[in-house]
Amino acid sequence: MSHGPLPHNGFGYPPMRPTPRSRTGLLVGFCAALVVAVVAGVGIWAVGRDSAPPQRDLEDMRQAFPQLLPAGEIEAGSTHASGTGFGGIGCSAQTLSDRSTIYWSSGVPRPEVGNPTAEWSCHYTNSYMIPANNTRWPYLRVLRYNSSAEVKQVTDGLVGSTEEVDVNNGTSYTNYKWGVEPKSAPRMLTVFPGDPEREQLILYSYGLGANNDPSSAELLEWWKTLPLN
């Protein structure tokens, strides 16, 4: 999810006519002003450095999945982002507060996802995963939390899911799964315990519960193609 340059303030001092008596005073005054300006600049830089920028969570998520989520740094100060990810998937992102709402499509079973600090939401448009029978693509979300403990609270609270280990591009991951056929909205939640860059993240793949959604087997086969490593 670019810090950009700090704002530069130009001061237009009025011209002064130097005299032999005032040269030293002017030099001292100029040096004193320069020191104040430098100190002030350092102070501004330190505040900016120590404060977490709004785009930090979105950028951390993007860097955790550089081949999956849209490329390119997120503009400094941004709380939203959008772009094209893996295979042409369209993605949008937002930071979240306690008053934020995660929007789900109508009819989608809404999982209990706790209180993430940010999300990327992605889906394909104008195409089908299996054109022969108009099977549409799954939807995908990446959710970020304040800690891995919050991720565990989410997985501990899942009801009716099965926990399985699946392999993606040679690496094993833990998936929590619900639903079987399209009308039951197959869903899969992937976690990354022990991975310092991703243990605060959840990858949520799901169908919408429509007749032409992928089955759970098709959802898993698609998940295996995602560049998670």
N, C-alpha and C positions, 0 to 999 in steps of 0.2 A: 504495500500500500507506500522525497526531495525536501530537504530542509530549507533550501533557498537562502539567499543572502539576507543579512540583517538590514533593516532600513538605514539609509545614510542620511543624516541631517546636515545640510550645508548651512553655515552661518555667514551672513553677509555683513561683515563689520564695515563701518564707514571708513574711508581713507583718512589717514592722519599724516600731517606734515612733520617729519622728524626734525629734531633740533639736537645739538650736541648735548644739552643737559638732559634730554628725555630719552636718548637712545637706550641707555642702560635700563631705565624704568620700563620702557616698552619691551625690551628683550625679556626682562624678568616677568613682566605681565603676560607676555605671549607664552613663555614656558609654563607659567602657572596655569594659564588657560588650557594649554595642551595637556598637561598632567590631569587636570579635572576632566577633560574630554575623554582621555584614554581610560581613566578610572571609571567614568560613567559608562563607557562602551563595554568595559569588562563586566561591569555589574549587569548591564542589559544582557550580554551574552550568557552570563552564568544563570540568570533567571530563565532564559529560553532553553538552556541546556538541561537544567534540572527539572523543568516542568514537562510532564508527559504530553506530547502533541496529540491532538485529536485523532490523527490518522494512524497512530502507532499500532493499534490493534489490527486494523485492516491491513497494514503493511506487513506486520508479523505473519499474519495468516497467508498472505500472498507469497511470502518468502518460504513458508513451510510447504507450500505446494506450487513451486514455480512453473511446473509443466501443466498443471491442472487449471489454475486460476489465471486471470489476465496478466500479461506482462506489463512492465513499466511501473515506475515509482508513483505513488499516490501523492498528489499535490499537498504541500504543507498546509495544515489547518483544516483539511477536508474531513467531514464526517460521513461523506457518501463517495462512492466510486462506481464505475461500470466499465465494461470492456468485454472482449471475446477471449474465451478460454479454450481448453482442449477440444480439438475437433470442431471448432466453430461454435461452441456452446456460449450463449449469451449470459453474462453475469452482472449482477448489481450487488453493492455492499452498503452497509450502514453501521455506524456505531450505535449502541443501545444504552439506555439508562433505565432506572427503575420504573420510569413511566412510559418506556417505549413498548410498542406492540409488534410482535412478529406476525406478519400477515401470512395466512395460509389460504390456498384456493378453496373455494366452496366445495364442501363434501369430503375434504381430505381429513382423515383421522389425525387429530392434533396430539402429538406426543407431549409428555410432560418433560420439557427441556430445561426447566429451572430458569436461571437468570443469566443468560450469556451477555457478554459485554459488547459483542459485535457479531455480524453474520455476513457471509457471502451466499447469495441465492442464485442458482444457475438452472437454465433449461434451454432445450433446443426448440426452434420454431421452423415452420415451413418444410418439415421433412418427417420421415418415419424411421424408427429403428429397424423395423422389418417391413419394407415397402410392400411385399407380396400380400400381406394381410392387414396392412395399415396399423401395425403395432407401434404405438408411439413411445417416444423416449421417456425414460425416468426423469424425475426432477432430482436436484442435488443441492444440499446446503452444507456449508461449513460454519460451525458455531464455535465461538471462543469464550472461555470462562476465566475467572480470576485465578483459579488454581486447579491442579489435578484432583484435589479433594472434591471440588464442586462437580467435576466430571463423574467421579465415582458416585456421588449422591444421585446424579441423574440415572446412571446405569443400575444402581441399587433399587431405584424406585420404579423400574420398568416392570409392567405387569403383562403376563401372557407371552413374553418373548422367549426365544431359545438362544442360548449362547453357543456359538460355534467358531472354530478357527478356519479361515480360508486363506488361500495363497493368491497374492497379486504380484505378478512379475518376479516370482522367486522369493518373495517375503511373506511371512505369515502374519495375519492380523486377526484381532478378535472382533467378531460381528454379532450384534444382537438382532434377531429377525422376528418379524410378524407377518401374518398373511401368507397365502399360497397362490391363489388364482387372482386374475385381475380385479374382480369385484370386491375382493377382500383387501385391496390396496396393499400389495406386497411392499414391505418396508425393511430397511436395513440400516443399522447404526454402527459405525466403525469407530473404535477408540484406539489410542496410541500410548498405553502406559509405558513408562520407562524411557520414552523418547523426549529429551529435554526441550526440543523445538515444537513438539506436537502433543505433549501429554495434557495440555489445557484445551485441546480441540476435539470436536466431534464431527465426523463426516456422516451426513444423513442422506441416504438414497431412498427414493420412494415413488410409488405410483399414486394416481389420483382416485382409484377405485372405479374406473370406467371399463366398459367392455373391451376396449382395445388397449388397455394397459398391459405391460409385460407381466408374465407370470413370475413367481419367485425365482425359478430356475433361470429365466431370461434376465431378470434383474441382476442376479449373481454373475452371469456370464458377461454382462456389460460392465459391472463393477471391476471384474478382473482385467479389463482393458484400460482402466484409468491409470494415469501415471502418478502413483502414490509414492514411489521410492525417491 
